[in-house]
Structure formats: structure tokens, C-alpha cells
Amino acid sequence: MKRILVTGGAGYIGSTLCTLLINSGYAVRAIDYLVFGGESLSHLATNPNFELVNADIRDKEKLTKALNGIDGVVHLAAIVGDPACAKEPEKAESINWDAAVQLFDLVRETKSVKNFVFSSTCSNYGKMKGDGYVNEESELTPVSLYARLKVKFEQYLMESDYREDLTATALRFSTVYGYSTRMRFDLTVNEFTRDLFVGNNLVVFGEQFWRPYCHVRDLARGAMLMLESPKEKINRTVFNVGDTSENYTKKMLVDLISKHIPEAEVEYVQKSEDPRDYRVNFDKIKNTLGFEITSNVEEGVLEIIKVLSSGFISNPNDNKYSNI
């Protein structure tokens, strides 16, 4: 049984990935500082194949111990998103860059580890040129500290020397959505759906700008796929994770959600310039590894509506559902 270390394992994507790995026959050790609590992993608490290390990813001693006996690492731990990084830039530098470098350097010294998977972001593309699609070979023009640090570590990962038996891969995740045991409502699809469902005043800035979107379960599947793919197909390689058909403008998202919440009211605010505007092509991961998504945005919207309608989340406006 392979043992996987998931950094940021209690997070929005991390908790979903830990569950997927356990259900797929892996043993999982999650390391997380539990800033938002550990409830997202409580369903795994008594599972003999799961272990939680409550520690800061920057703690070298605890991180070294956490790597003991590990076969693969999925590195998710980070200050996530442009607003959160802008709010605490020094902390973002410390965690998203310094701690990431320290982790990979320790991985290079830990002979049991054969796979290292880094979660990057499609925000690295910044603003596309023209009306086409960007892909893994396109110019990177990060406009936020969050994206700049992701690009910086991608480069470190691709250019570093490491053991012949170690495989390193970077995944540029689409904008994520969908239900997770560590729920977030500060993500575009989730936020728009919540606001229209509960009757919040939804104000949309720059409805014409594009982003790709992908369900949290499919991003987790993409990460697990890297643990199972041949070295020659994924080593020192970057993959966009998502589906080309799942690029939407904000207006398209609102129109889709409004089909299911017809009484919703939306205010649009004109914004002629947005440094982040990109449509992404995902042919590489599909053609190289056969990856296909299992959910689309509309299905994710219906999932969120069902969760809210059922009362599983009593107060979706609570600040605990935001990373900011």
C-alpha cells in the first residue's frame, strides 16, 4: 500500500483528495496547521490508513518526520488566492515560496519518495492575447503575488536537480468549485450560487472576462492521476487541469445559475480592464493521460443548491467559509 503525504490536507481541495486517496486504497498522512479546524477530515479520524499531523508546513523538524516512509507527496499547502496573499504578503512569501522550496529539498533527500506533485494555478497566464486559448506553452504573465509565487516555484521545480527515481510534476488548476467538507463560498461559482440562493445582493464586476472552472473532485482526481502515471509522461512536466469546454465568462455563470434560481437579481458593474482574463486549453492532460472531467459547472451549481436547500450549512454567509 502506497503512503501519500498531502500538505494542506484539511483544506478545500486537500480534504477532498485525502478522501479520494483513502477510498482508492492508499494510506494517507495529511499535514495541516488547521487554521480552519480539522472538521473537514473528521470522517477519516478513525480510519487505520489515515493520519493527521497538526503542524505548520514551515516547521522543518515536523515536516522531516512527516516525510518518513512516504512514497509520494501532493503539495497543496499555501496561502490561497489573490486577496489572501495581498492581505498578508510576508506570510504568503514564507509559506508559498520558502516552505515549498524547503519541502522539495527535503523530498530530494528522502529516498522513499518517488512522486512530487505541486498544485499551481491557471492564474499564471494573467491576461491572454487575442481571442484564442492559452496552453502550457503560452507566455506566463502573473499579475498577483499569489500567481507570481506559483510561477517562481514551478520554475524551481522544473530546473532543479533531483534523484533519477523521483518524478516531479506541476498542475495548473482551473478555478475550483463544488462541495467539499472544508466548504468555501469565496470562490466564484460557489459564491454566485450562494448569493443568488439566499437573496444576497450580487454585484458582478467585469462580466465579460473569462476563466476556466473545474470541480474540486476532478482536481483531486487530476492530482491522484499523477501518482499513477508513467514517469516518462509526467516528469518535469506541467499540465493544465480542467476541460476546454468549461471556460466561462462571469455573465455566462450568472445566466446558468439563474436558470435554476429564476427570481434572482443581479447588478452588473462595467469594468473595461481586468488583468486576469484567459481561456485555457486542456488537450495536453486529456491526450497524454486520458484525463476527463466527471462534473460540469451546471452540475456543480445544482450540487450547491441541493446542499443549501437541505440545510447542511446553516449559515453560508459565515466568515469561516472564506479564506480571506
N, C-alpha and C positions, 0 to 999 in steps of 0.2 A: 504494500500500500504506500503510495507516494504521499509525502508530507509537504504541505504548501504553507508558506508564511504569507499572510495577507496584511500589509501595512494599511492602517486606516480601516481595519476590518469592521468597525462598528458604524461606519459611515453609510451614506445613501447607496452608493454602488457596492461598497465593501460588504455590508451585511447581506446584500443580495448574492454577491459572489460566494461568500462563506457558505451560505445555504446551498447554493448550486453545487459547490465542490463536495460538500458532505454528502449530498444526495447522489452524487456521481461516483462515490466510492473513494474519495480522497480523505486523508486526515488533514485537519486544518489547525494551524496556530495563528490566531489573529493578534496583532499588536495595535493598541489604540490608547490614547490618553483619556478617552471617554469624556471629552468636553461636553458632549450632548447626552451623556449617560450610556449605559450598557444595555438598555431595554431592547434595543434592536436585535440583540443576539441572545436574548433570554430563552428563546425556544431551542437553542443549542446548548444551554448551560449544562445539562446532564448527559449530553452525548459523549460517549467514551472517545470518539475520534475528533473531538473539538477541544481546543484550549485557548483561553484568553489571557494575554499578557497586558496588564494595565500599566502602560509606560509611555513616556514621551519618546517619539522616534529619534530625538536628538540625543538621548541617553546612550552613549556608546557601549557602556558595560551591559546594560539590559538588552540592547539590540544584538550584541555579540552572543549573549546567551540564547536569545530568541532564534538565532540562526542555527543553533546546534541541532544537527540531524535533519535539516531541511533539504528537500530535493528541488524546490522551485520557489521563487518569490514573485508576488504580484504587488508592485509598489503603487498604492493609491493614496497614501497619507500625504496631505497637503492642506494649505490654506486655499480653499477652492473658490474660484470665481473672481472676476474683476473687482467688484465692490469690496469684498472681504480683504483682498490683497491691498487695495488702495487705502483701506482703513487702517491696516497695520503693516506697513511696508517692511519694517525691520524684521518683524516676526515672519512675514512671507519669505523674505530672503533667507532667514535662518532655517526654515522648515523646507521650503520648496527647492532650495539650492544646496545649502550647506549640508543638511541632513540627508538629502538624496545622494550627494557625492559620497558622504561617509558610508551610507548603506551600500552603494555599489562597490566601493573599495573593500568593504568587509566581505561582500559576496565573492569578490575575486579571490579572496584568501580562504574562503570556506569551500573546501573541495567537494563536499556533498552536494552543493547547489549546482544544478545543471541548466536551469532556466531563470532568466530575469526578465520580467515584463513590466514596462513602465507605462503608466497612464498619462498620455499627453492630451492635446486638445486641438480641434479644428479651428479654434480661435487663433491659432498660429498664423493662419492665412490672412487675417486682418481684413483687407478690402480687395476684392477681386478686380481685375482689369477687364473691362468689356462685359459682355453678357453671357460668357461661357461658364464652364465649370473648372474649378481648381482640382488638382490631384496631388499625389505625393511628390511629384517632381516640380510643382509650382513654387514660385518665389514665396518665401515666408516674410510677412510684414506685420509682426506683432505690434499692437498699439497699446497694450496694457502691461503692467508689471506681471500679472498672472501669466500671460502668454509669453512674455519675454523670458521668464524663468523656465517655462516649459521648453522653449526653443533652445535655450542655453544648455539644459540638461540633456535634451535629445542629442545635441552635438557632442557633448561629453561622452555619452553612451556609445555613439556610433564611431567615435575617433579613439577611444581608449583601447589599450592593450589588455587582453584578458585570456584566461586559460582556453586551450583548444576545445575542451569538453564543456565549455559554458556557452550558452546561447542567450543573446540579448536582443530584445525587440521593443520598439516603441509604438504605441497605439494612439492615434489621434481620434479621440472620442467625439462623436456628434454631441449636440446639446441634448442632455438627457431629460427624460420624463417618465412618468408612470409611478405605480405604487411600490413603496419599499417599506420595510419595517422601521427604517430610520427615515421617516417621511419628510420631504421638503416641499414647501409651497413658494419658494423664491426662484423657481425655475419656470421658464416662460409658459409651457403648456400647462403645467400644474397650477401655476398662479392664475392664468387666464380662466381656466376651468373653475377653480375655486371662487374667484371673484364673481364670475357670472352666475354661478350656482347659488351663492349666499347673498347676492344682491349688493356686493361691494361696488363702489364707483370705479369702473375700469377705464383708465386713461391709457391709450396706446400711442406711443411716440414713434414716428417713422414707420408707418405700416407697410411701406414698400420694400423694406430691407430683408434680405434672405438669410436663412440659416438651415443647416441640416439637423434633423432630430432623430433620436433613436431611443427605444425603450430601455430602461435600466436592466431588464433581464437579458436583452440582447447584447448590451455592452459587457455584461458579466460573461455571457457565452463567448464573446469575442476574446476576452482575457483567458478563459479556460482553454479555448482552441489553441492558443499559443503554447500552452503547456503540453499539448498533444500532437503538435505538428512537427514534421521533419526539420532538423537543423538547417539543411541546405535551402529550405524555402523561407525561413524566417530570421536567420541570424543577421545581425547588423541591418535590419530592415525596419522600415516604417510603414504602417498600414493605417489608412483611414477606416474607421469602424462605423458602419451605418449602411444605408441603401440610397442609391441615386434618386429613386422616386420619392424619397422622404425629405426633399428640400421644400421649405415653405417660407412665404413672407408672413409677417405678423397679421396682415389682413386676411390671408388665407386661413390662418389658425383660428381667428375670431369667427370667420364665416363658417368654418367646420364645427366649432363648438356651439355656435348659435343655432345650428340645425337641431341640436338636442336640448337647448335651453332658449327657445324662441322669444321669451319675454325679456331677455337680457338687453341692457342698454350699454352702449359703448361710446366713448368720446375719443375721437382721433385728433391728434395734435401734429400738425405738419412739421416735419424735420427733413430738411433737404440734404443734410450731410450726416453720415454715420461712419466712423472709421472701421466698423465691423459690418461687412456686407459680402457674403460669399455663398456660392452654391458649390457643393462638393461632389466629386465623382468617387464612387466606391467600387469600381470594377476590379481593382487590384486584389482586395481581400476575397472577393467572390470568385474571380478566375484562378487565383493562386491556391486558395484553401477551401473553396466551395462554401464560404460563409454566406448565409442568407438570414435575414431578419424573420422573426416569428410574429411580430406585432407591428401595426402601423399607428400613426398618430390618432386617427379616429378611434381605434380600439382602445388606445390609452386614455383618451378623453372619457369614453364610456366607463372604463375601469375606475377612474377618479370619481365620476358622478355616482357610480354604484357605492363606492366606499363612503362618500359623503352622505348619500341618501340613507344608507344603512346605519349611520350614527357611530361607526367605528372610531371616528375622530370627532370628539365633542366640540372642540373649538379650533377649526382650521386656521383661524387668524392668530393663533398663539405664536409668539416670537420664537418658541422652541422649534418651529418648523422652518426656520430660516437660518442660513449660515452667516448672516450679517449681524 
